Amino acid sequence: MITVIIPVYNILEYLERCVRSVAAQTYRNLEIILVDDGSDDGTEKLCDSLAREDDRIRVYHKENGGSSSARNLGLQHASGDYVGFVDSDDYIEPDMYEILLAAIRDYGVPAAQVGRDEIDQQGRPLPNICEPPAEPVIMESGELLRELLMHRGDCSFCTKLIKRELFCGRCFPEQKLNEDFHLLVEMLPQIGRIASMPQQEYHVFYRIGSNSRKAEKENFSRVYADSVDNADMVLHMVDEQYPHLAETAFRFGIFQCNRIGCALKILFC
C-alpha cells in the first residue's frame, strides 16, 4: 500500500483538483490522508465531502500549526508500506505512483523520485527549477547530496515515494521554512540509493498568494536564518559521513551566508 499525505489549509478553490488527481492514480492500492490544518473557509467541509466519495480517503482535523505539523500528523496515521506527499494546490499525473513504485521494485531501492514542472495561474509553464535526467538514474546518497548542495537537486518530498520505515523516529521540523531540505539531508545516509526518473509527473501550481510564498515574504529574516541552520547541519553531516564533499559543503555554506547578507541589505537599505 502507498500512503499519500496531503496537508490542507484554506485551499477551497484548488483542493478538489489535487485530491482527484491522487484518487485517479492507475495504481489503486492507496491510502489518502487529508490533514485539515485548522481551515475556516469551507475547506474543512470539502475534505469530509471528498472522503464520503472514496473510502480510501481519511480526514484528520487539527488546530492550525503549519504544513510540517500537518505532515507529521499524517505520518503518525500512515499505514502504507511507502509514503508520498502532495501539496494541496498542486496536482499529479495519473501514473505518477505507478512509475515511482515500479522504479523502487525494478532497481531495488528504498526511494524514487520523478521530475516536476511549474505552472502559473494562467496555465503557462514556467522555467524548470530542477532539470530531470534524460533517462533513469540511480544515485548514491552522496551524489544526491552533492546535487542538492550545488542547487541542482530536488529536495521536495512531493516528487518522491519513500519506504515508510525510513520515517521512524523522524519528523518534519516545525516552524521552519526549509523543512524538506532538512529532513531529506538527515535521511540520506539511511536511504542509501534513490532512483531518479525523467518523467515530469508532478505539477507545481505557482500561486502568488500561496501560504508558503506569504510566509517567505512575511518571515523574511527567518527564511535565511533557517538557511544558515541547514548549512551548519550539512557541514556537520559531511564531516562525519561524506568527507569527500567537504569543499562543496563549504561553498554551500558561503552561498547561504551571502544570500543573507544580500537579502538584509535589500531589506534595510
PyRosetta script that sets phi, psi and omega in degrees:
from pyrosetta import init, pose_from_sequence

init()
pose = pose_from_sequence("MITVIIPVYNILEYLERCVRSVAAQTYRNLEIILVDDGSDDGTEKLCDSLAREDDRIRVYHKENGGSSSARNLGLQHASGDYVGFVDSDDYIEPDMYEILLAAIRDYGVPAAQVGRDEIDQQGRPLPNICEPPAEPVIMESGELLRELLMHRGDCSFCTKLIKRELFCGRCFPEQKLNEDFHLLVEMLPQIGRIASMPQQEYHVFYRIGSNSRKAEKENFSRVYADSVDNADMVLHMVDEQYPHLAETAFRFGIFQCNRIGCALKILFC")
pose.set_psi(1, 145.3)
pose.set_omega(1, 174.0)
pose.set_phi(2, -109.9)
pose.set_psi(2, 128.9)
pose.set_omega(2, 172.8)
pose.set_phi(3, -99.2)
pose.set_psi(3, 127.5)
pose.set_omega(3, 176.1)
pose.set_phi(4, -112.9)
pose.set_psi(4, 120.3)
pose.set_omega(4, -177.0)
pose.set_phi(5, -103.9)
pose.set_psi(5, 126.8)
pose.set_omega(5, -179.2)
pose.set_phi(6, -123.1)
pose.set_psi(6, 105.9)
pose.set_omega(6, 173.5)
pose.set_phi(7, -74.3)
pose.set_psi(7, 138.1)
pose.set_omega(7, -170.6)
pose.set_phi(8, -130.8)
pose.set_psi(8, 131.4)
pose.set_omega(8, 173.7)
pose.set_phi(9, -153.0)
pose.set_psi(9, 114.5)
pose.set_omega(9, 174.9)
pose.set_phi(10, 42.6)
pose.set_psi(10, 60.7)
pose.set_omega(10, -175.0)
pose.set_phi(11, -130.4)
pose.set_psi(11, 39.3)
pose.set_omega(11, -171.5)
pose.set_phi(12, -54.0)
pose.set_psi(12, -40.6)
pose.set_omega(12, -174.1)
pose.set_phi(13, -68.4)
pose.set_psi(13, -29.9)
pose.set_omega(13, -170.6)
pose.set_phi(14, -117.0)
pose.set_psi(14, -8.9)
pose.set_omega(14, -173.8)
pose.set_phi(15, -62.2)
pose.set_psi(15, -43.3)
pose.set_omega(15, -175.9)
pose.set_phi(16, -61.1)
pose.set_psi(16, -41.8)
pose.set_omega(16, 177.5)
pose.set_phi(17, -59.3)
pose.set_psi(17, -43.6)
pose.set_omega(17, 179.9)
pose.set_phi(18, -61.7)
pose.set_psi(18, -53.4)
pose.set_omega(18, -174.7)
pose.set_phi(19, -64.5)
pose.set_psi(19, -40.4)
pose.set_omega(19, -179.3)
pose.set_phi(20, -67.5)
pose.set_psi(20, -30.3)
pose.set_omega(20, 177.3)
pose.set_phi(21, -68.6)
pose.set_psi(21, -29.9)
pose.set_omega(21, 176.6)
pose.set_phi(22, -78.3)
pose.set_psi(22, -44.3)
pose.set_omega(22, -179.0)
pose.set_phi(23, -63.8)
pose.set_psi(23, -24.7)
pose.set_omega(23, -177.4)
pose.set_phi(24, -87.7)
pose.set_psi(24, 11.1)
pose.set_omega(24, -178.4)
pose.set_phi(25, -60.4)
pose.set_psi(25, 142.0)
pose.set_omega(25, 176.6)
pose.set_phi(26, -67.3)
pose.set_psi(26, -26.2)
pose.set_omega(26, 171.7)
pose.set_phi(27, -86.9)
pose.set_psi(27, 113.8)
pose.set_omega(27, -166.6)
pose.set_phi(28, -91.8)
pose.set_psi(28, -19.3)
pose.set_omega(28, -174.6)
pose.set_phi(29, -80.1)
pose.set_psi(29, 74.0)
pose.set_omega(29, -175.0)
pose.set_phi(30, -118.2)
pose.set_psi(30, 151.6)
pose.set_omega(30, 166.8)
pose.set_phi(31, -121.6)
pose.set_psi(31, 117.7)
pose.set_omega(31, -176.1)
pose.set_phi(32, -108.5)
pose.set_psi(32, 116.2)
pose.set_omega(32, -177.5)
pose.set_phi(33, -107.9)
pose.set_psi(33, 116.6)
pose.set_omega(33, 173.8)
pose.set_phi(34, -98.1)
pose.set_psi(34, 122.3)
pose.set_omega(34, 177.9)
pose.set_phi(35, -109.5)
pose.set_psi(35, 103.8)
pose.set_omega(35, 179.2)
pose.set_phi(36, -78.9)
pose.set_psi(36, 113.5)
pose.set_omega(36, -173.5)
pose.set_phi(37, -93.0)
pose.set_psi(37, 53.1)
pose.set_omega(37, 175.7)
pose.set_phi(38, 80.4)
pose.set_psi(38, 33.0)
pose.set_omega(38, 179.7)
pose.set_phi(39, -63.1)
pose.set_psi(39, 148.8)
pose.set_omega(39, 178.7)
pose.set_phi(40, -139.3)
pose.set_psi(40, 20.7)
pose.set_omega(40, -178.5)
pose.set_phi(41, -113.3)
pose.set_psi(41, 12.7)
pose.set_omega(41, -176.1)
pose.set_phi(42, 102.9)
pose.set_psi(42, -12.3)
pose.set_omega(42, 177.6)
pose.set_phi(43, -59.5)
pose.set_psi(43, -37.5)
pose.set_omega(43, -178.7)
pose.set_phi(44, -61.3)
pose.set_psi(44, -36.6)
pose.set_omega(44, 178.7)
pose.set_phi(45, -74.0)
pose.set_psi(45, -36.9)
pose.set_omega(45, 178.3)
pose.set_phi(46, -63.5)
pose.set_psi(46, -37.6)
pose.set_omega(46, 176.6)
pose.set_phi(47, -56.1)
pose.set_psi(47, -48.9)
pose.set_omega(47, -179.0)
pose.set_phi(48, -64.4)
pose.set_psi(48, -37.1)
pose.set_omega(48, 179.6)
pose.set_phi(49, -65.8)
pose.set_psi(49, -43.7)
pose.set_omega(49, 178.7)
pose.set_phi(50, -64.0)
pose.set_psi(50, -37.2)
pose.set_omega(50, 179.8)
pose.set_phi(51, -65.8)
pose.set_psi(51, -31.9)
pose.set_omega(51, 178.5)
pose.set_phi(52, -69.4)
pose.set_psi(52, -21.5)
pose.set_omega(52, -179.2)
pose.set_phi(53, -84.2)
pose.set_psi(53, -22.0)
pose.set_omega(53, -172.8)
pose.set_phi(54, -143.5)
pose.set_psi(54, 116.1)
pose.set_omega(54, -175.4)
pose.set_phi(55, -72.7)
pose.set_psi(55, -1.2)
pose.set_omega(55, 174.6)
pose.set_phi(56, -84.3)
pose.set_psi(56, -11.4)
pose.set_omega(56, -177.0)
pose.set_phi(57, -94.8)
pose.set_psi(57, 129.3)
pose.set_omega(57, 174.1)
pose.set_phi(58, -121.4)
pose.set_psi(58, 142.6)
pose.set_omega(58, -176.8)
pose.set_phi(59, -120.0)
pose.set_psi(59, 135.9)
pose.set_omega(59, 173.1)
pose.set_phi(60, -125.6)
pose.set_psi(60, 128.6)
pose.set_omega(60, 178.4)
pose.set_phi(61, -103.2)
pose.set_psi(61, 136.8)
pose.set_omega(61, 179.3)
pose.set_phi(62, -145.1)
pose.set_psi(62, 167.1)
pose.set_omega(62, 173.4)
pose.set_phi(63, -69.8)
pose.set_psi(63, 152.8)
pose.set_omega(63, -178.1)
pose.set_phi(64, -61.9)
pose.set_psi(64, 128.5)
pose.set_omega(64, 179.1)
pose.set_phi(65, -146.8)
pose.set_psi(65, 0.8)
pose.set_omega(65, 179.2)
pose.set_phi(66, 102.4)
pose.set_psi(66, 163.9)
pose.set_omega(66, -175.2)
pose.set_phi(67, -61.1)
pose.set_psi(67, -40.6)
pose.set_omega(67, -178.6)
pose.set_phi(68, -63.3)
pose.set_psi(68, -42.9)
pose.set_omega(68, 179.9)
pose.set_phi(69, -65.2)
pose.set_psi(69, -35.2)
pose.set_omega(69, 177.7)
pose.set_phi(70, -67.2)
pose.set_psi(70, -44.5)
pose.set_omega(70, 177.3)
pose.set_phi(71, -61.2)
pose.set_psi(71, -41.2)
pose.set_omega(71, -179.0)
pose.set_phi(72, -64.4)
pose.set_psi(72, -38.0)
pose.set_omega(72, 176.0)
pose.set_phi(73, -64.9)
pose.set_psi(73, -40.1)
pose.set_omega(73, 177.0)
pose.set_phi(74, -60.6)
pose.set_psi(74, -41.4)
pose.set_omega(74, 178.6)
pose.set_phi(75, -62.8)
pose.set_psi(75, -36.1)
pose.set_omega(75, 179.0)
pose.set_phi(76, -62.0)
pose.set_psi(76, -29.9)
pose.set_omega(76, -176.8)
pose.set_phi(77, -102.4)
pose.set_psi(77, -0.9)
pose.set_omega(77, -177.3)
pose.set_phi(78, -71.0)
pose.set_psi(78, 136.8)
pose.set_omega(78, 178.1)
pose.set_phi(79, -123.6)
pose.set_psi(79, 2.8)
pose.set_omega(79, 179.9)
pose.set_phi(80, -74.1)
pose.set_psi(80, 161.8)
pose.set_omega(80, 175.2)
pose.set_phi(81, -73.6)
pose.set_psi(81, -28.3)
pose.set_omega(81, 179.2)
pose.set_phi(82, -130.4)
pose.set_psi(82, 154.2)
pose.set_omega(82, -176.3)
pose.set_phi(83, -128.2)
pose.set_psi(83, 137.4)
pose.set_omega(83, 172.5)
pose.set_phi(84, -131.5)
pose.set_psi(84, 164.4)
pose.set_omega(84, -179.6)
pose.set_phi(85, -132.2)
pose.set_psi(85, 144.4)
pose.set_omega(85, 173.9)
pose.set_phi(86, -135.1)
pose.set_psi(86, 132.4)
pose.set_omega(86, 174.4)
pose.set_phi(87, -78.1)
pose.set_psi(87, 146.4)
pose.set_omega(87, -165.8)
pose.set_phi(88, -72.6)
pose.set_psi(88, -12.9)
pose.set_omega(88, 174.6)
pose.set_phi(89, -100.6)
pose.set_psi(89, 0.1)
pose.set_omega(89, 178.1)
pose.set_phi(90, -98.8)
pose.set_psi(90, 176.9)
pose.set_omega(90, 175.8)
pose.set_phi(91, -152.7)
pose.set_psi(91, 164.6)
pose.set_omega(91, -171.9)
pose.set_phi(92, -130.9)
pose.set_psi(92, 160.5)
pose.set_omega(92, 177.1)
pose.set_phi(93, -74.8)
pose.set_psi(93, 152.8)
pose.set_omega(93, -174.3)
pose.set_phi(94, -60.9)
pose.set_psi(94, -26.1)
pose.set_omega(94, -175.9)
pose.set_phi(95, -104.4)
pose.set_psi(95, 14.9)
pose.set_omega(95, -174.7)
pose.set_phi(96, -59.0)
pose.set_psi(96, -51.4)
pose.set_omega(96, -176.1)
pose.set_phi(97, -74.4)
pose.set_psi(97, -25.7)
pose.set_omega(97, 172.7)
pose.set_phi(98, -64.8)
pose.set_psi(98, -43.0)
pose.set_omega(98, 178.2)
pose.set_phi(99, -63.8)
pose.set_psi(99, -45.5)
pose.set_omega(99, -177.4)
pose.set_phi(100, -64.9)
pose.set_psi(100, -45.4)
pose.set_omega(100, -179.1)
pose.set_phi(101, -67.4)
pose.set_psi(101, -38.4)
pose.set_omega(101, 177.2)
pose.set_phi(102, -62.0)
pose.set_psi(102, -39.1)
pose.set_omega(102, 178.5)
pose.set_phi(103, -64.2)
pose.set_psi(103, -42.3)
pose.set_omega(103, 178.5)
pose.set_phi(104, -61.3)
pose.set_psi(104, -43.4)
pose.set_omega(104, -178.9)
pose.set_phi(105, -72.3)
pose.set_psi(105, -44.3)
pose.set_omega(105, -175.4)
pose.set_phi(106, -66.5)
pose.set_psi(106, -37.5)
pose.set_omega(106, -174.4)
pose.set_phi(107, -102.6)
pose.set_psi(107, -1.0)
pose.set_omega(107, 176.4)
pose.set_phi(108, 63.1)
pose.set_psi(108, 43.6)
pose.set_omega(108, -179.1)
pose.set_phi(109, -118.9)
pose.set_psi(109, 159.2)
pose.set_omega(109, -179.2)
pose.set_phi(110, -87.1)
pose.set_psi(110, -4.9)
pose.set_omega(110, -176.8)
pose.set_phi(111, -153.3)
pose.set_psi(111, 152.3)
pose.set_omega(111, 176.8)
pose.set_phi(112, -145.8)
pose.set_psi(112, 155.7)
pose.set_omega(112, 177.6)
pose.set_phi(113, -137.7)
pose.set_psi(113, 152.6)
pose.set_omega(113, 174.1)
pose.set_phi(114, -113.1)
pose.set_psi(114, 173.5)
pose.set_omega(114, 175.9)
pose.set_phi(115, -80.4)
pose.set_psi(115, 166.5)
pose.set_omega(115, 177.0)
pose.set_phi(116, -136.1)
pose.set_psi(116, 157.5)
pose.set_omega(116, 171.0)
pose.set_phi(117, -129.8)
pose.set_psi(117, 170.1)
pose.set_omega(117, 178.7)
pose.set_phi(118, -121.9)
pose.set_psi(118, 139.0)
pose.set_omega(118, -178.0)
pose.set_phi(119, -129.1)
pose.set_psi(119, 133.5)
pose.set_omega(119, -179.1)
pose.set_phi(120, -85.0)
pose.set_psi(120, -178.0)
pose.set_omega(120, -173.3)
pose.set_phi(121, -69.7)
pose.set_psi(121, -13.9)
pose.set_omega(121, 175.3)
pose.set_phi(122, -95.3)
pose.set_psi(122, 5.1)
pose.set_omega(122, 179.0)
pose.set_phi(123, 82.0)
pose.set_psi(123, 11.6)
pose.set_omega(123, -179.3)
pose.set_phi(124, -89.4)
pose.set_psi(124, 138.1)
pose.set_omega(124, 178.5)
pose.set_phi(125, -69.9)
pose.set_psi(125, 142.2)
pose.set_omega(125, 176.7)
pose.set_phi(126, -106.5)
pose.set_psi(126, 162.6)
pose.set_omega(126, 178.6)
pose.set_phi(127, -57.8)
pose.set_psi(127, 143.7)
pose.set_omega(127, 179.1)
pose.set_phi(128, -64.3)
pose.set_psi(128, 134.0)
pose.set_omega(128, 172.1)
pose.set_phi(129, -77.7)
pose.set_psi(129, -40.6)
pose.set_omega(129, 178.6)
pose.set_phi(130, -126.1)
pose.set_psi(130, 125.1)
pose.set_omega(130, 178.2)
pose.set_phi(131, -80.9)
pose.set_psi(131, 124.0)
pose.set_omega(131, 178.1)
pose.set_phi(132, -71.8)
pose.set_psi(132, 157.6)
pose.set_omega(132, 177.8)
pose.set_phi(133, -69.9)
pose.set_psi(133, 158.6)
pose.set_omega(133, 179.8)
pose.set_phi(134, -72.7)
pose.set_psi(134, -24.1)
pose.set_omega(134, 179.3)
pose.set_phi(135, -149.6)
pose.set_psi(135, 166.6)
pose.set_omega(135, -178.8)
pose.set_phi(136, -55.8)
pose.set_psi(136, 137.7)
pose.set_omega(136, -179.0)
pose.set_phi(137, -131.8)
pose.set_psi(137, 134.9)
pose.set_omega(137, 173.5)
pose.set_phi(138, -100.8)
pose.set_psi(138, 117.7)
pose.set_omega(138, -175.3)
pose.set_phi(139, -108.8)
pose.set_psi(139, 130.8)
pose.set_omega(139, 169.2)
pose.set_phi(140, -69.4)
pose.set_psi(140, 156.8)
pose.set_omega(140, -176.2)
pose.set_phi(141, -59.1)
pose.set_psi(141, -36.7)
pose.set_omega(141, 178.4)
pose.set_phi(142, -65.1)
pose.set_psi(142, -35.8)
pose.set_omega(142, 177.2)
pose.set_phi(143, -65.3)
pose.set_psi(143, -43.9)
pose.set_omega(143, 179.5)
pose.set_phi(144, -64.7)
pose.set_psi(144, -40.7)
pose.set_omega(144, 178.5)
pose.set_phi(145, -61.3)
pose.set_psi(145, -41.6)
pose.set_omega(145, 177.6)
pose.set_phi(146, -59.7)
pose.set_psi(146, -43.8)
pose.set_omega(146, 179.5)
pose.set_phi(147, -63.0)
pose.set_psi(147, -39.5)
pose.set_omega(147, 178.3)
pose.set_phi(148, -65.0)
pose.set_psi(148, -42.0)
pose.set_omega(148, -178.5)
pose.set_phi(149, -71.0)
pose.set_psi(149, -24.1)
pose.set_omega(149, 176.9)
pose.set_phi(150, -90.9)
pose.set_psi(150, 6.6)
pose.set_omega(150, 179.1)
pose.set_phi(151, 60.5)
pose.set_psi(151, 32.8)
pose.set_omega(151, 175.7)
pose.set_phi(152, -113.2)
pose.set_psi(152, -17.2)
pose.set_omega(152, -176.3)
pose.set_phi(153, -90.6)
pose.set_psi(153, 166.1)
pose.set_omega(153, -178.7)
pose.set_phi(154, -106.5)
pose.set_psi(154, 112.4)
pose.set_omega(154, -179.1)
pose.set_phi(155, -90.9)
pose.set_psi(155, -4.7)
pose.set_omega(155, -175.0)
pose.set_phi(156, -66.7)
pose.set_psi(156, 134.2)
pose.set_omega(156, 174.2)
pose.set_phi(157, -76.5)
pose.set_psi(157, -15.0)
pose.set_omega(157, -177.2)
pose.set_phi(158, -70.0)
pose.set_psi(158, -24.4)
pose.set_omega(158, 179.6)
pose.set_phi(159, -91.9)
pose.set_psi(159, 5.5)
pose.set_omega(159, -170.2)
pose.set_phi(160, -120.2)
pose.set_psi(160, 158.9)
pose.set_omega(160, 168.7)
pose.set_phi(161, -127.6)
pose.set_psi(161, 127.1)
pose.set_omega(161, -171.0)
pose.set_phi(162, -134.9)
pose.set_psi(162, 142.3)
pose.set_omega(162, 175.6)
pose.set_phi(163, -55.1)
pose.set_psi(163, 131.1)
pose.set_omega(163, -176.6)
pose.set_phi(164, -61.9)
pose.set_psi(164, -33.3)
pose.set_omega(164, -176.7)
pose.set_phi(165, -61.4)
pose.set_psi(165, -22.3)
pose.set_omega(165, 179.2)
pose.set_phi(166, -71.6)
pose.set_psi(166, -14.8)
pose.set_omega(166, 177.4)
pose.set_phi(167, -89.2)
pose.set_psi(167, -6.8)
pose.set_omega(167, -178.2)
pose.set_phi(168, -59.8)
pose.set_psi(168, 126.2)
pose.set_omega(168, -179.9)
pose.set_phi(169, 78.2)
pose.set_psi(169, 5.7)
pose.set_omega(169, -179.1)
pose.set_phi(170, -126.2)
pose.set_psi(170, 156.5)
pose.set_omega(170, 175.7)
pose.set_phi(171, -153.8)
pose.set_psi(171, 165.6)
pose.set_omega(171, 175.6)
pose.set_phi(172, -73.6)
pose.set_psi(172, 133.3)
pose.set_omega(172, 178.3)
pose.set_phi(173, -65.3)
pose.set_psi(173, 129.8)
pose.set_omega(173, -177.0)
pose.set_phi(174, -90.8)
pose.set_psi(174, 153.7)
pose.set_omega(174, -178.4)
pose.set_phi(175, 62.7)
pose.set_psi(175, 29.7)
pose.set_omega(175, 174.3)
pose.set_phi(176, -127.8)
pose.set_psi(176, 158.4)
pose.set_omega(176, -173.8)
pose.set_phi(177, -108.8)
pose.set_psi(177, -4.1)
pose.set_omega(177, 176.6)
pose.set_phi(178, -120.7)
pose.set_psi(178, 43.7)
pose.set_omega(178, -170.7)
pose.set_phi(179, -65.5)
pose.set_psi(179, -35.6)
pose.set_omega(179, -179.3)
pose.set_phi(180, -65.3)
pose.set_psi(180, -46.2)
pose.set_omega(180, 178.8)
pose.set_phi(181, -58.7)
pose.set_psi(181, -47.6)
pose.set_omega(181, -176.9)
pose.set_phi(182, -58.9)
pose.set_psi(182, -51.3)
pose.set_omega(182, -176.1)
pose.set_phi(183, -69.4)
pose.set_psi(183, -40.0)
pose.set_omega(183, -179.2)
pose.set_phi(184, -62.8)
pose.set_psi(184, -45.2)
pose.set_omega(184, 179.2)
pose.set_phi(185, -61.6)
pose.set_psi(185, -40.2)
pose.set_omega(185, 178.5)
pose.set_phi(186, -61.8)
pose.set_psi(186, -34.5)
pose.set_omega(186, -176.4)
pose.set_phi(187, -84.4)
pose.set_psi(187, -17.3)
pose.set_omega(187, -170.1)
pose.set_phi(188, -53.0)
pose.set_psi(188, -45.5)
pose.set_omega(188, -179.1)
pose.set_phi(189, -59.1)
pose.set_psi(189, -33.4)
pose.set_omega(189, 179.5)
pose.set_phi(190, -81.2)
pose.set_psi(190, -30.3)
pose.set_omega(190, 176.8)
pose.set_phi(191, -65.3)
pose.set_psi(191, -43.8)
pose.set_omega(191, 176.0)
pose.set_phi(192, 77.7)
pose.set_psi(192, -66.4)
pose.set_omega(192, 179.7)
pose.set_phi(193, -137.1)
pose.set_psi(193, 149.0)
pose.set_omega(193, 178.6)
pose.set_phi(194, -138.0)
pose.set_psi(194, 139.2)
pose.set_omega(194, 176.4)
pose.set_phi(195, -89.5)
pose.set_psi(195, 127.3)
pose.set_omega(195, 178.2)
pose.set_phi(196, -110.4)
pose.set_psi(196, 117.8)
pose.set_omega(196, -174.5)
pose.set_phi(197, -100.7)
pose.set_psi(197, 149.8)
pose.set_omega(197, -174.0)
pose.set_phi(198, -79.0)
pose.set_psi(198, -20.8)
pose.set_omega(198, -174.4)
pose.set_phi(199, -67.5)
pose.set_psi(199, 134.8)
pose.set_omega(199, 175.0)
pose.set_phi(200, -90.3)
pose.set_psi(200, 89.4)
pose.set_omega(200, -171.8)
pose.set_phi(201, -98.9)
pose.set_psi(201, -17.5)
pose.set_omega(201, -176.1)
pose.set_phi(202, -107.6)
pose.set_psi(202, 129.5)
pose.set_omega(202, -176.6)
pose.set_phi(203, -111.5)
pose.set_psi(203, 112.5)
pose.set_omega(203, 177.6)
pose.set_phi(204, -85.2)
pose.set_psi(204, 122.0)
pose.set_omega(204, 178.9)
pose.set_phi(205, -91.8)
pose.set_psi(205, 107.4)
pose.set_omega(205, -176.5)
pose.set_phi(206, -79.2)
pose.set_psi(206, 96.0)
pose.set_omega(206, -177.8)
pose.set_phi(207, -106.7)
pose.set_psi(207, 114.6)
pose.set_omega(207, -172.8)
pose.set_phi(208, -56.6)
pose.set_psi(208, -34.8)
pose.set_omega(208, -178.2)
pose.set_phi(209, -92.2)
pose.set_psi(209, 16.8)
pose.set_omega(209, -176.6)
pose.set_phi(210, -66.0)
pose.set_psi(210, 157.7)
pose.set_omega(210, -177.3)
pose.set_phi(211, -61.9)
pose.set_psi(211, -38.5)
pose.set_omega(211, -178.0)
pose.set_phi(212, -66.8)
pose.set_psi(212, -38.2)
pose.set_omega(212, -179.3)
pose.set_phi(213, -73.9)
pose.set_psi(213, -35.2)
pose.set_omega(213, 173.7)
pose.set_phi(214, -62.1)
pose.set_psi(214, -42.3)
pose.set_omega(214, -178.2)
pose.set_phi(215, -61.9)
pose.set_psi(215, -42.1)
pose.set_omega(215, -179.3)
pose.set_phi(216, -63.3)
pose.set_psi(216, -38.5)
pose.set_omega(216, -178.5)
pose.set_phi(217, -73.1)
pose.set_psi(217, -43.5)
pose.set_omega(217, -174.8)
pose.set_phi(218, -79.1)
pose.set_psi(218, -23.8)
pose.set_omega(218, -178.8)
pose.set_phi(219, -119.0)
pose.set_psi(219, 49.4)
pose.set_omega(219, -171.5)
pose.set_phi(220, -52.1)
pose.set_psi(220, -51.6)
pose.set_omega(220, -175.9)
pose.set_phi(221, -66.8)
pose.set_psi(221, -32.4)
pose.set_omega(221, -178.6)
pose.set_phi(222, -68.3)
pose.set_psi(222, -33.6)
pose.set_omega(222, 177.7)
pose.set_phi(223, -55.2)
pose.set_psi(223, -46.0)
pose.set_omega(223, -175.0)
pose.set_phi(224, -81.4)
pose.set_psi(224, -29.1)
pose.set_omega(224, 173.4)
pose.set_phi(225, -63.8)
pose.set_psi(225, -40.8)
pose.set_omega(225, 176.7)
pose.set_phi(226, -63.9)
pose.set_psi(226, -35.5)
pose.set_omega(226, 178.5)
pose.set_phi(227, -63.1)
pose.set_psi(227, -39.6)
pose.set_omega(227, 178.1)
pose.set_phi(228, -66.8)
pose.set_psi(228, -42.0)
pose.set_omega(228, 177.3)
pose.set_phi(229, -57.9)
pose.set_psi(229, -43.2)
pose.set_omega(229, 179.5)
pose.set_phi(230, -65.4)
pose.set_psi(230, -37.8)
pose.set_omega(230, 177.8)
pose.set_phi(231, -62.7)
pose.set_psi(231, -41.5)
pose.set_omega(231, 178.0)
pose.set_phi(232, -64.2)
pose.set_psi(232, -41.7)
pose.set_omega(232, 178.4)
pose.set_phi(233, -61.5)
pose.set_psi(233, -42.5)
pose.set_omega(233, -179.8)
pose.set_phi(234, -62.8)
pose.set_psi(234, -45.0)
pose.set_omega(234, -179.5)
pose.set_phi(235, -59.3)
pose.set_psi(235, -40.9)
pose.set_omega(235, 179.6)
pose.set_phi(236, -67.0)
pose.set_psi(236, -44.3)
pose.set_omega(236, -179.1)
pose.set_phi(237, -65.5)
pose.set_psi(237, -43.8)
pose.set_omega(237, -179.6)
pose.set_phi(238, -61.0)
pose.set_psi(238, -40.3)
pose.set_omega(238, 178.9)
pose.set_phi(239, -59.5)
pose.set_psi(239, -36.6)
pose.set_omega(239, -176.9)
pose.set_phi(240, -90.1)
pose.set_psi(240, -37.7)
pose.set_omega(240, -169.1)
pose.set_phi(241, -111.8)
pose.set_psi(241, -34.3)
pose.set_omega(241, -172.8)
pose.set_phi(242, -133.3)
pose.set_psi(242, 62.5)
pose.set_omega(242, -175.8)
pose.set_phi(243, -58.0)
pose.set_psi(243, -25.1)
pose.set_omega(243, 179.3)
pose.set_phi(244, -68.7)
pose.set_psi(244, -11.2)
pose.set_omega(244, 179.1)
pose.set_phi(245, -101.7)
pose.set_psi(245, 15.0)
pose.set_omega(245, -175.1)
pose.set_phi(246, -58.2)
pose.set_psi(246, -45.0)
pose.set_omega(246, -178.4)
pose.set_phi(247, -66.0)
pose.set_psi(247, -41.0)
pose.set_omega(247, 179.2)
pose.set_phi(248, -64.3)
pose.set_psi(248, -41.4)
pose.set_omega(248, 179.5)
pose.set_phi(249, -66.0)
pose.set_psi(249, -37.8)
pose.set_omega(249, 178.1)
pose.set_phi(250, -63.2)
pose.set_psi(250, -44.5)
pose.set_omega(250, 178.9)
pose.set_phi(251, -63.5)
pose.set_psi(251, -38.3)
pose.set_omega(251, 177.5)
pose.set_phi(252, -60.4)
pose.set_psi(252, -44.3)
pose.set_omega(252, 179.4)
pose.set_phi(253, -62.7)
pose.set_psi(253, -41.9)
pose.set_omega(253, 178.3)
pose.set_phi(254, -63.1)
pose.set_psi(254, -41.6)
pose.set_omega(254, 179.3)
pose.set_phi(255, -61.6)
pose.set_psi(255, -43.5)
pose.set_omega(255, 179.9)
pose.set_phi(256, -62.2)
pose.set_psi(256, -42.1)
pose.set_omega(256, 179.2)
pose.set_phi(257, -65.2)
pose.set_psi(257, -38.9)
pose.set_omega(257, 177.9)
pose.set_phi(258, -64.1)
pose.set_psi(258, -36.9)
pose.set_omega(258, 176.9)
pose.set_phi(259, -59.5)
pose.set_psi(259, -42.0)
pose.set_omega(259, -179.3)
pose.set_phi(260, -64.3)
pose.set_psi(260, -46.2)
pose.set_omega(260, -178.9)
pose.set_phi(261, -60.3)
pose.set_psi(261, -46.5)
pose.set_omega(261, -179.6)
pose.set_phi(262, -65.2)
pose.set_psi(262, -41.3)
pose.set_omega(262, -177.7)
pose.set_phi(263, -65.1)
pose.set_psi(263, -44.9)
pose.set_omega(263, 180.0)
pose.set_phi(264, -65.5)
pose.set_psi(264, -35.5)
pose.set_omega(264, 178.1)
pose.set_phi(265, -63.0)
pose.set_psi(265, -43.5)
pose.set_omega(265, 178.4)
pose.set_phi(266, -64.9)
pose.set_psi(266, -38.4)
pose.set_omega(266, -174.7)
pose.set_phi(267, -70.2)
pose.set_psi(267, -39.8)
pose.set_omega(267, -170.5)
pose.set_phi(268, -107.8)
pose.set_psi(268, -7.5)
pose.set_omega(268, -179.1)
pose.set_phi(269, -96.0)
pose.dump_pdb("model.pdb")
